[in-house]
């Protein structure tokens, strides 16, 4: 009888205890698969596509993932996903305002935005443009549906 009761308790515990895992914390955030607290060790973050990253419901501030589509780490800053960039990466530009494209407007002679070849421009927010864009073999990406928008006026 004791063995059956013990077995039943283990099965019940395993079925009810399927939530997030915390290491160094007793209350992991529900948007994370794993929350680790340490002042002496690092961790290997989850790797996922851009679509998978954007599908995370209610991401926690500071949530970190590695985006396999862009080959970049992204963190959530309470409002949107932000790339972690390094000074060595020269083919990426985050565009939060039309003024971030001033060099491209100058390169286009003031009549168009001439984007840099083989550069990824990530749109973050609504950007209103008064002149056309010349892609020039560059890439444009907006990660947040209905929030990252280029508007031609």
C-alpha positions in Angstrom: 0.0 0.0 0.0 2.8 2.4 0.9 4.5 1.7 -2.5 1.3 2.4 -4.4 0.8 5.6 -2.4 4.3 6.8 -3.0 4.0 5.9 -6.7 0.7 7.9 -6.9 2.3 10.9 -5.2 5.3 10.9 -7.6 3.1 10.7 -10.6 0.8 13.5 -9.3 3.8 15.7 -8.5 5.3 15.1 -12.0 2.1 16.0 -13.7 1.5 19.2 -11.7 5.1 20.3 -11.7 5.6 21.1 -15.4 6.2 24.9 -15.2 9.3 26.9 -15.6 12.6 26.0 -14.0 14.6 28.4 -11.8 18.2 27.9 -10.8 19.1 30.2 -7.9 15.6 31.5 -7.8 12.3 30.1 -6.5 10.1 32.2 -8.8 11.1 32.1 -12.4 9.4 34.4 -14.9 6.6 32.7 -16.8 7.8 33.9 -20.2 11.2 32.1 -19.8 11.9 28.4 -20.1 14.8 28.8 -17.6 15.8 31.7 -15.3 19.3 31.5 -13.9 20.7 33.7 -11.2 24.5 33.7 -10.7 27.2 36.2 -10.1 30.0 33.8 -11.1 28.8 31.8 -14.2 27.5 32.4 -17.7 24.8 30.5 -19.7 24.1 29.3 -23.2 20.9 31.0 -24.3 18.1 29.5 -26.4 18.6 29.6 -30.2 15.5 30.3 -32.4 14.3 31.8 -35.6 13.0 35.4 -35.8 9.4 34.1 -36.1 9.9 32.0 -33.0 11.4 34.9 -31.1 8.5 37.2 -32.1 5.9 34.6 -31.1 6.9 34.7 -27.4 3.9 35.9 -25.6 4.5 38.7 -23.0 8.3 38.5 -23.0 10.0 39.5 -19.7 12.2 42.6 -19.6 15.7 41.4 -20.2 14.7 38.1 -21.9 17.7 37.1 -24.1 17.7 34.8 -27.1 20.0 34.0 -30.1 18.3 34.7 -33.4 19.5 32.1 -35.9 18.1 34.0 -38.9 20.2 37.1 -38.2 23.0 35.5 -36.2 22.5 38.0 -33.4 21.6 38.0 -29.8 18.4 39.9 -29.0 17.0 41.1 -25.7 13.6 42.4 -24.8 13.6 46.0 -23.3 10.0 46.2 -22.0 8.7 47.5 -25.4 10.5 45.7 -28.2 13.3 43.3 -29.1 16.7 45.0 -29.4 19.7 43.5 -31.0 23.0 43.2 -29.1 25.5 44.5 -31.5 29.3 44.7 -31.3 31.6 47.4 -32.8 33.0 44.7 -35.1 29.7 44.3 -37.0 29.6 46.8 -39.8 26.7 45.5 -41.9 23.8 46.2 -39.5 22.0 49.5 -38.7 19.1 50.0 -36.3 16.7 52.6 -37.5 14.5 54.2 -34.8 14.0 57.5 -36.4 14.3 59.0 -39.9 17.4 60.9 -38.7 19.2 57.5 -38.4 19.1 57.5 -42.2 20.8 60.9 -42.7 24.0 59.4 -44.2 21.9 57.4 -46.7 20.0 60.6 -47.6 23.3 62.4 -48.2 24.6 59.4 -50.2 21.4 59.6 -52.4 22.0 63.3 -53.1 19.0 64.3 -51.1 16.5 62.8 -53.6 16.6 59.3 -52.3 17.9 57.1 -49.4 20.8 55.2 -50.9 21.2 52.2 -48.6 24.6 50.5 -48.0 25.2 47.3 -50.0 24.9 44.1 -48.0 23.7 45.9 -44.9 20.7 44.9 -42.7 18.5 47.8 -41.7 16.2 46.9 -38.9 13.3 49.2 -38.6 12.2 49.9 -35.0 9.0 51.9 -34.9 7.2 53.9 -37.5 9.6 55.8 -39.9 8.1 58.5 -42.2 10.1 59.0 -45.4 9.7 62.0 -47.7 11.8 60.5 -50.6 12.1 57.0 -52.1 14.5 54.3 -50.9 17.2 52.7 -53.2 17.8 49.3 -51.7 21.2 48.9 -53.4 21.3 45.2 -52.4 20.6 46.0 -48.8 18.1 44.3 -46.6 15.2 45.8 -44.6 13.6 44.0 -41.6 10.8 45.0 -39.2 10.5 42.5 -36.4 7.3 43.7 -34.7 4.2 43.3 -36.8 2.1 46.5 -37.1 4.8 48.4 -35.1 7.8 48.5 -37.4 6.7 50.4 -40.4 8.2 52.5 -43.3 5.7 55.1 -44.5 6.2 57.0 -47.7 4.7 60.5 -47.5 
